[in-house]
Amino acid sequence: MVFEDIITNNKLEIKNALISVYDKKGIADFVKELENLEVEIFSTGKTKEVIEKNGNKTRGFSEYTKQKKPKNLKRLQSGLYEGILLHPEKEMHETYMQKKGIEKIDMVVCNLYPIEDKLEKIYSNYETPIYKKIEEHISRENLEKIKGLKKREVMNKIISYKNLGSIIEVGKVSLIRASAKAALEYGDIAIVTNPDSYNEIISELEENENFLSEKRILNLAKDAFIYTNNYEKSIVEVLKSKN
């Protein structure tokens, strides 16, 4: 029997990192430590502002991809996913990467604006008393059905599909899932979604000359899939409450 899932002693050298985070706790210090290890940083938006404000160097996503996209598409640039999903040890991938001048991305650091927080922000914009607002949106029959529900449950029912759609992350979720997929399939990228793991990652890099173990890579990928799964559960919860 062949045991394909046995963890080996393979390691991944971290030479660059792609960073786009909502939760910026500890990110400036994390980047500083990565720079001390001569890891090249690519970032975008407010993440880039925070990194540069702290005196650290970073290049924009467009400098990596050589593409310029509208704000809502900047994390969906094909060049990012070529660097994440292509595997240099596969001959066809290597040929394509060499032809296009694609540099492999070694680490992606990414987390999301929690749906819960975005919903609360929308709910707080309602200026009229909650039940008066409800009466404007639903029939008397349906109003009777939701009496006694908690405020959050009620608000889930009346939030518009348009408002819900407007707050759902696409680019960052795609970056996380693509990176986690590549980590499982090839073990050639680290996906970091939890700021609490920054110190452990830096310690391992310092102790192993910029290398992360396969065990670390796989555990980070597992955490990433759990993270995006919980994010989508929050969306599904709202949608189910509207039935």
URPEDA-V438811 format. One record per backbone hydrogen bond with DSSP energy under -0.5 kcal/mol. NH is the residue of the N-H (numbers start at 1). CO is the residue of the C=O. E is the energy in kcal/mol with one decimal. If there is no record, write none. Layout:
# URPEDA-V438811
[[NH:CO:E] [NH:CO:E]]
This chain:
# URPEDA-V438811
[[3:1:-0.6] [4:2:-1.0] [6:3:-1.0] [12:212:-2.7] [14:210:-3.1] [15:13:-0.8] [17:40:-2.5] [18:107:-3.0] [19:17:-0.5] [19:42:-3.2] [20:109:-2.7] [22:111:-0.6] [24:22:-1.0] [27:24:-1.7] [28:24:-0.5] [30:26:-2.2] [31:27:-2.7] [32:28:-2.1] [33:29:-2.3] [34:30:-2.2] [35:31:-2.8] [36:32:-1.9] [37:33:-1.0] [37:34:-0.6] [38:35:-2.2] [39:34:-2.4] [40:15:-2.6] [42:17:-2.6] [43:59:-2.8] [44:19:-0.7] [47:44:-1.0] [48:44:-1.2] [49:45:-1.6] [50:46:-2.5] [51:47:-2.3] [52:48:-2.5] [53:49:-2.5] [54:50:-1.3] [55:52:-1.8] [56:51:-2.0] [59:41:-2.5] [61:43:-0.8] [63:60:-0.8] [64:60:-0.9] [64:61:-0.8] [65:61:-2.5] [66:62:-2.3] [73:70:-2.1] [74:70:-0.8] [74:71:-0.9] [76:73:-2.1] [77:74:-0.5] [80:77:-1.2] [81:77:-1.1] [82:78:-1.9] [83:79:-1.5] [84:80:-1.1] [85:81:-3.0] [86:82:-1.4] [88:86:-0.6] [90:87:-2.4] [91:89:-0.6] [94:90:-3.1] [95:91:-2.4] [96:92:-1.9] [97:93:-2.8] [98:94:-2.5] [99:95:-2.2] [100:96:-2.3] [101:97:-1.0] [102:97:-2.5] [105:83:-2.3] [107:16:-0.6] [108:190:-3.0] [109:18:-3.1] [110:108:-0.6] [110:192:-2.4] [111:20:-0.9] [114:112:-0.7] [118:114:-2.1] [119:115:-2.8] [120:116:-2.1] [121:117:-1.8] [122:118:-1.9] [123:119:-2.9] [124:120:-2.2] [125:122:-1.3] [126:123:-1.7] [127:125:-0.7] [133:129:-2.2] [134:130:-2.1] [135:131:-2.1] [136:132:-0.9] [136:133:-0.5] [137:133:-0.6] [137:134:-1.9] [138:134:-2.0] [143:139:-2.1] [144:140:-1.9] [145:141:-1.1] [146:142:-1.2] [147:143:-0.6] [147:144:-0.6] [149:146:-2.0] [154:150:-2.4] [155:151:-2.8] [156:152:-2.2] [157:153:-1.1] [158:154:-1.3] [159:155:-1.8] [164:160:-2.3] [165:161:-2.9] [166:162:-1.9] [167:163:-0.8] [167:164:-1.1] [168:164:-0.5] [168:165:-0.8] [174:170:-2.3] [175:171:-2.2] [176:172:-2.5] [177:173:-2.6] [178:174:-2.6] [179:175:-2.1] [180:176:-2.5] [181:177:-2.5] [182:178:-2.3] [183:179:-2.2] [184:180:-2.1] [185:181:-2.7] [186:182:-3.0] [187:182:-1.2] [187:183:-0.6] [188:182:-0.7] [190:106:-2.5] [192:108:-3.2] [192:190:-0.6] [193:191:-0.6] [195:193:-0.6] [197:194:-2.2] [198:195:-1.5] [201:197:-2.2] [202:198:-2.5] [203:199:-2.4] [204:200:-2.2] [205:201:-2.5] [206:202:-2.7] [207:203:-2.1] [208:204:-1.3] [209:206:-0.6] [210:205:-3.0] [211:208:-0.8] [212:12:-2.5] [214:10:-1.5] [217:213:-2.2] [218:214:-2.6] [219:215:-2.3] [220:216:-2.4] [221:217:-1.8] [222:218:-2.3] [223:219:-2.3] [224:220:-2.0] [225:221:-2.1] [226:222:-2.2] [227:223:-2.3] [228:224:-2.4] [229:225:-2.1] [230:226:-2.2] [231:227:-1.8] [232:228:-2.3] [233:229:-1.9] [234:230:-1.5] [235:231:-1.1] [236:232:-2.5] [237:233:-2.4] [238:234:-1.3] [239:235:-2.2] [240:236:-3.0] [241:237:-1.6] [242:238:-0.7] [242:239:-0.9] [243:240:-1.5]]
